Amino acid sequence: MKIGILLSSAIFLIAIGLGINLWTSQVDNIVFAVTSTIESQIQVGNTAPTVSSVVVNNADPIILLSNDTKAVNVTAILTDNNGCSDIQLNSSTILLYRSGITSSTCNITQNNLNCYKATAFNATSSCNSSTTLNTTTTFNVWYFADATDSSSSYSGQGWKATVTAQDASSSSATADSPAVQMNTLLAITSPTQSINYGSILQGENTSSTNQQAFVQNAGNATNTLLISGTAMTSTSTSDVVPTSSQHYATTTFTFSSTGTEQVLSSTLQTVAGFIISNPLVKFPEVPAWTYTTALPFTDYDHPSFAYNGYAYVVGGVGGDYKTVLYGPISSTGSIAYWTSTTALPFMNYQHPSFAYNGYAYVVGGVADGAATSTVIFTPLSAKPTYWGAEAPSSTTPATYSGTVTFTAVFSP
């Protein structure tokens, strides 16, 4: 009996397992379901930034400032799909250059005539749409930078900017701006405050003793010099020293009515053979510097040199280590005065310095506390005119004064 029950139970369980309906004797379809999970993968690469809308000076011609620098802006839009923070603002390159120089040359060698370089933006906007930045870089362009207008030597060129942006993965992008015109700047300045002939007796003249008046190009064009003047008058007498009593030349001379010097006139007269070159065109002229009586501070470990009648002291351990002084050397060898001019761009001492062909050079030294191989130079760019005067025999003894006007005429 037990064996029969067990056998029946086993058959019933097998039937259930096989899906057999014991009551209807019908067999359903047999279905087996299994699952298997695998991994899917994609690698998203870095997207390089893009540079667009590069513009120089708001797309306007550049108008330089006389004897000064002009702030010229370069603007650009940087985009990085990985987010604004991916753009490495301090690893960028911004170039401003005359187009004939090319960006590749400018990136290697810069100078104030035709190529300026920056490695960081001066200003950036807030991140726009999480991926875009507006940038601005300001360059201080010198007054003697190459003109590219129709009257210049580079009339077929312009000034362009090239902006290169880099992201955190060192991917980069570059874009250029359209060229803009750099205008010709016709300007001169005279560092000389006055021409003082000293005391001259009635009927006498300055003979071979000349005073110097300097003229310096304050623009980017070569000029011809014209001079005019007035008679010298006095507040204590109605007498005058006629305009023609002052003579001038481009070299030293002995005052004479029949000499080679020119006679000052109330109308503009061209100074014969006197061309005021672009400030960075080499010419062996005396620098137009004024002076004071003595060094304003103690100084050592500095170079000094003489060039065309002037003595120079450059940097050294004194003052702020950057000061440059100059003074005229008299015919007796003494230095009457000293004054400061444009300082060195960094503190420097124990460095050699010299002048050659219109330029002054500073070579190496200890700069900002560490030895350096840096070499810098600057033009000694002013040109002298030489002056003499006479006092007519009928002139009442008094102090007389007048004016002398220097006028530049463009010489393309």
C-alpha positions, 0 to 999 in steps of 0.5 A, a space after each residue: 500500500 505504501 509503495 503504491 502511494 509513493 509511486 503515485 506521488 512520484 508520477 504526479 510530481 514528474 507530471 507537474 514538472 513536465 507540464 502535463 495536465 493530468 486531468 485533460 491529458 494536454 501537453 503545453 509548450 515547454 519554455 526555458 528563460 535565461 539572462 546574461 549581462 555584458 558591459 557597454 563602453 565609450 571613450 569621450 576624447 578631449 575637445 580642443 578649444 577654439 579661437 574666434 573673432 580676433 580684433 585689433 583696436 576695435 578694427 580702427 586705424 592705430 593713432 600713436 601718441 607723440 613721444 609716448 606709448 599707445 594702449 592697443 587692445 586685442 580682443 578674442 573669443 575663446 570657446 572650450 566644450 569641456 568648460 571655461 575652466 579647461 582653458 589655460 589663460 596663463 599659457 596662451 600666446 597673443 601676438 601684435 605685429 606688422 603683417 610683413 613680419 609674420 606671426 612665426 617670426 614675431 613669436 621668436 623675436 620681438 621688438 618695439 618697431 614691429 612685433 609685440 608678444 604677451 603670454 597672458 590675457 589682461 582681462 577676461 569676461 565671465 564664462 558665457 554658456 559655461 563654455 565661452 570667454 571674451 578676452 582682452 590683451 592690451 599692448 603698449 605700442 611705442 610712438 616709433 612703431 612702423 607705419 603702414 598707411 599709404 605714405 609709409 614704407 609698408 603701405 601694402 601691409 597692416 598690423 595684425 594679431 594672432 591669438 593661441 589658446 591652450 587647454 589643460 590637455 595641451 591642445 591648442 587653437 590659433 586664429 588671426 585678426 584682420 589687419 588694421 592700419 598704423 598711421 604715420 605720426 609726424 612729431 618732434 620734441 626738443 629736450 632743450 629748455 632754452 639757448 643761453 648765450 651768456 654775456 656778450 659785449 656790445 659789438 661782439 659775438 660768441 665766436 667759436 663757442 656754440 650752444 646746443 639745442 637738441 631735436 628729437 623725433 617723437 613720431 614714426 616718420 623721418 622728418 626734415 627740420 625747419 627753423 624760425 625765430 623772433 627778435 630778442 627783446 628786453 623788459 628794461 629797454 625798447 632796443 632789440 637783438 634782431 632775429 638775424 643776430 642768431 646763427 645756427 648749423 648742424 656742426 660747430 662753427 665760428 660766428 661770421 657774417 660770411 660763414 657757412 652757418 645759417 642765419 635765423 629768420 622769422 620765416 621757416 627755413 630748411 636746415 640744410 642736410 638735417 634729417 631727423 630719422 625714425 628714432 630706431 634708425 641708427 645714426 651717430 648723434 649726441 643724445 638729447 639729455 639734460 643734467 644736474 650738478 651731481 649724482 643724487 645718490 652714492 653708487 657703486 658696481 655700475 658701468 659708466 661710459 662716454 659717448 659724443 660729449 656725454 657721460 652716462 651712469 647706468 644702474 648699480 648699487 645705488 638709488 633703486 638699482 635701475 636709475 640711468 643718469 647722464 650729463 654733458 662733458 665740457 671742453 675742459 673735461 668737467 661734467 656740469 650737471 647730472 639728471 635721470 632718464 628712462 630707468 632700466 626695466 629691472 634692477 641691475 649691477 655688476 654689468 658692462 655697458 657701452 654705446 655704439 652707432 647711436 645705441 646704448 647697450 647693457 649686457 648681463 650683470 646681476 639682475 633682480 638678485 641673480 646673474 643674467 645673460 639678458 642684453 638690452 639696448 636703447 637708441 640715443 636718438 636726439 640730434 643737435 643743432 649748434 648756435 651762436 649770437 652777436 650783440 649789435 654795437 648799438 644795443 643797450 646793455 640788458 637781458 634779451 630773450 626771444 623764441 626759436 621754433 622747430 618744425 618738422 616736415 614729413 620726408 617719405 
